[in-house]
Amino acid sequence: MKPDHRPLLPFALAAGMLLTVPVLAAERADIPDHYKWKTADLYPTEQAWTQARDDIAARIPGLAAFQGRLGESADIFCTALSTSMDLSRDLARLSAYASLRADEDTRVARPRELDQTASALDVRLSTASSYITPEILALGAEKVWALVARDRRLEPYRPWLDDVLRYQAHTLSAAEEKVASQCGLMADGASRTYGMFADGDLPFPEITLSTGRRVRLDGAAYVLHRASLNRDDRFKVFQAFWSAYRRFERTIGTTLDAHVKTHVVDQQVHKFGSCVEAALFGSNIPVGVYRQLIADVHANLPTLHRYLKLRQRMMGLDTLCYQDLYAPIVKEVSLSFKPEQAVDLVLQAVAPLGPDYVAPLRNGFESGWVDWMPSTGKRSGAYNLGVYGAHPYELLNFNGVYDDVTTLAHEGGHSMHAYLAGTHQPYVTYGYRTFVAEVASTLNENLLLQHMLGRTKDRDTRLFLLGSRLDDLRGTLFRQTLFAEFELKIHERAEKGEPLTGEKLSELYLDLLREYYGDAQGVCRVPDLMSVEWAFVSQFWNYNFYVYQYATSIVASSSLAANMRAEAAAKRPTTKSRDACLAMLSAGGSRYPIDLLKDTGVDMTTPGPFTAAMKEMNGIMDEMEKLLE
């Protein structure tokens, strides 16, 4: 999985996460080899990569031999599919090597050239194989399944073919699809315009902090300084930053209106009942799951309000304001880890998943899955990239703080998902959807927290750990669902032909914000200026009904972790939940996400998993209140 799209979270509850000084980046050549990933496991040399590239390029034209012939015989059908899949698999490996090498040092031109070459080859393959899906749909389900029945070699393709055939009712004629695809060339215009404006052309304000320091409040500086310990500074930061966005409310609103309309056009052209149905169709997620999440959040707003009141108490405020939500409320805790210590902690934490999980993860940590250290020119952040037929790769920028250990656990979850799927599935069913992918990663974060709490007696450290998890639940579950509800409402309005002006968007967003945060009840005061916060959430422009998966993932993993703990604590311990979890990870994309989760005992079409998450959140607050007494 690359990139690992982490949600917009309020990383500010625990001061230790803000005040620890990062390790200064070194040159890559100065970093010991055992802290670097092993791209040689993909290709031993660049020459070997070049030979593989030339081989793939020579094989692509061969796909033309099957065009118009897929229904002739089961043998031709099987040969065409296997030829296409083999090319896709080999090209994915080729692209992975180039991408990983490019991310090691973005200043170096040669890896970027390899990456661009691989991307160009991907376009050639996509073009050469573009006839396959339309031909399968033209054959129809009855003909396709008859071909499969005649050749056992086609059995592994059943899930993939079923997925293709689902689109039958939403696929136009070849000529119409060509026109629709050509219209797609304009689909990203609004998002590119927004990105250019928000990242480059928006005139960010400058303010003077109480320290006398003058700062320019771009997006990164805003995220940093909104967590200031000085309340006057926080209010000043909010006022200046959001006033800048408010001045361009109409312009930014126009870009979002244009972006949403591209979804409406696609929904109508391809005969979906709604934009949300069209967006969720690819992963076969029922629209009811989306709406269930929103309903569950509204039913549990008292839990969010309890958190806000706890924050107010810990900050010693007469009135909690929205500007106070990112300031640290827990005493700074000094937690520092070496990579080897982080590995030990993560392996101990995931022990409940059993030896078949722990052993390969340990081997991966020791054999070049991870690129650990920050270095000059290295890509920032963290991600995981699975490579079929090889092993997963993890990019980290490890500075030794606790959040880095959490990131290692998170990416380790993705690694083991890719490893187990690659071990048990053919390439055609190796890939899995985001909806279930983030369950694997957030489950590991949950297990790490429980492990750390089990070995920590110090009051301040426990408050730090509990507070970090509490704020994670607030930011990932409630905040992302607020975004998801906003996204749903603006699409529903667009589908009805209602205008989406900047002013209307702000009005809608402010109503949601005040409802979620209990403004009318005096829980948290939300100023009028925060109505324009929607303009800072880039996911609205870059994705299509994506953010809800942050919330569903943490809900599902909380429920799964709770089930595993309950089984382990029973008088007669069982491993049913653990075994079901490993089966889910091993299934890859052979089944749809909702069905995979149901087999683990987590039914996302019901309120049950959300109830488990709320039980965890309230339990954390119970303990924090006891510690504070």
Summary of the structure (lengths in Angstrom):
residues: 629
radius of gyration: 25.3
end to end distance: 43.9
largest distance: 78.2
contacts: 2034
relative contact order: 0.13
helix: 69%
strand: 3%
